[in-house]
Amino acid sequence: MDYSAGSSLFPLHRCKTIHLVRHAQGIHNVEGDKNYKAYMNPDYFDAHLTPLGWQQVDNLRKHVRDSGLINTIDLVIASPLMRTLQTTVGVFGGEGYTDKTDVLPLMVANAGNSYRAAISSLNSPPIVTVELCREHLGVHPCDRRRSVSEYQFLFPAVDFSLLDSDEDTWWKANVRETKEELAARW
């Protein structure tokens, strides 16, 4: 079929482009890549980014801005986990947050042991969290999320309204989601 004549089932002005971004390196990835049993470590509860992870965020942020992609983004959807929220706001957040502005920060200073300054929501696309975006659920403490009320304090301008409950009711301590259950959820 020749689409050059301009007739298509889906004209471009009615289409959206979806970009998928995985979180940058989290503290759980470092030891977990060496020994899978390390993912059971309770110290990795809702794992945050490593310094290398923040470098990865900075590199992707630079690419998104330098390429002009940031100007085409209408909405960002993120998993409600510390590492994904840090990655998301680090890449898509605004510049130069100061307490003197009337806008909320996307991330407060040092959220999740980041040693990072607050990140502005000014000139940033809206960010919404969705439980269905989470990776495998259950057993691994790194895959258990904090309460929404904790996240709202750390990420004030992120929208958590689509989450069903304050506490993580999806994660189970003794049952790991199978690949088939994960595929059915997505």
N, C-alpha and C positions, 0 to 999 in steps of 0.2 A: 504494500500500500504506500502510495506517495503522499507524505505529509507536507511537502514543500508548497502545495497550493494553499495552505493555511487552514484546511479543515482537519480538525482533530477531535476526538472524543473529549479530550481534556485540554482546553485552551490554557496557555501558560498563565494568563491573568487569574485563572481560577485554581491554580495549583500552589502548593506549599512545598518547600524543600525542607527535608528533615536531615539534620546532622546529628550523629550519635557520638558522644564523647564519654569514654570510660574515665573513672577517677584516676588521678595521678598516684604515685607510689605512696601507700600507707604503711604505718609502722608494722602492721601485721604481715605485709608482703615480704619484708626483709628476711625474717626468720622462717616464715611459712614456705618461702621458695626453697629454703635449705632442708627443712624438715616439716612435712605436712602436719604433724602432731602439734606443732607450735601454734596452729590456729585455735587450739583449745585453751590457750593461755588467757585467763581472765583479765590480765593487764591490757589486752587488746580490745576490750569492750569498746564498741563504736569507734574503731580506730581512726586516728587523725593522720594527716600527711606528714611525711618525713621532710627534711631539708631538700633532698633530691626531688621529692614530690612537688614542693613549692617551686623549684627550678623548672620542672616540667610545666607547671601552671603558668609561670612567667613566660616561657617560650611559646606556649599555645596562645596566651593573651597577645603577645607581640604579633604573632601570625594573624590572628583574628582581626586585629586592628590594622596592621600594615596592608592586608589584602582587601580591606574594605568590607569584609564579611559582617563585621559588627553592625554596619548600617542597614543590613538586610534582615536582621533577626527581629521577629515579632514577639516571640515568647520562648522562654527556656524552661524545660521541665526536668526536674532532678529527683533523684532518689533521696529520701530523708535519712541520710547517714552522714556523719561528720565529714568523712573524706570526700564524699560526693558534693556536699554543700560547700566545703572549702574550695574544691576544684571549680565548681560552678561560679561562685561569686568572685573567685580570683581571676577567672578567664573573662567573664562577662560583666563584671562590676565596673562602676564609674571610677573616675580619677579623683584624687585629692580630697578625701573626706575631712571636714573640720566640724567641730561641735557647734560652730556658729551658724551652720546652715539650717534651713527648715526641713530638710529631708532626713529620713532615717537612714542609718547605715545598713548595708546589706549584711555586713559582718562587723561585730565590735572588735576592738583591738585584742589580740592574743586569744581569740576564740579557738578552743581545742588545742591549746599549747602551741599555737602557730608562731608566736613571737613576731606577728605581723601587725601593722597598723590597721585601723578600721578601714573598711572598704565602702565607698560611697554607692548609693543607689541612684545618684544623679546621672542622667543620660545612659541608664542601663535598661535593657529590656526587662519586663516583668519576669520573675522567677517563681515557679509553682512547684511544690513537691507532690509526688504521687507514689504511693506504696508499691504499685505494680512495677515500678522501675527497679526495684531492688533485685540483687542477685540471689543466689541460693539462700534460703531461710533456714534457721534452726541450728542448734548445737554450738556453732562457732561464736564466741562472744563478740568478735569483730563485726558480725552481721546483725547484731542486736542494736536497735536505735535507742536514743535517749527519749525522754518525754517531750511532747510538743512544747510544753511550757518552758523547758530548758532551752530548746532550739529557738523559740521566739525571743528569748533574752539574748542569745548569741547571734542570731540572724534576724534582726527586727523587721527588715523590709522584705523578707522572703514570705511568700504566701503558703501557709500550712493548712488552709481551710479544707482541702480535699482529703485530709487524713481523718479516718473514722474515730480515732480515740487518742487521748493524750498519751497513754502508755502503749508500748509495742505489743499488740495482741497477735501479731503475725509470727513472731519468733518463738520457737519452742525449744526448751533446754535439752530435750531427749529425743527429738525427731528432726532429722535433716531432710529437707525437701529433695525429692528425686529430680533427675533431669526431665523426666516426663511431666511431673507436676509443675516444674518451672516453665516448660514449653506450653503447657495448657494455660498457665497464668498469664503468659505474655501473649 
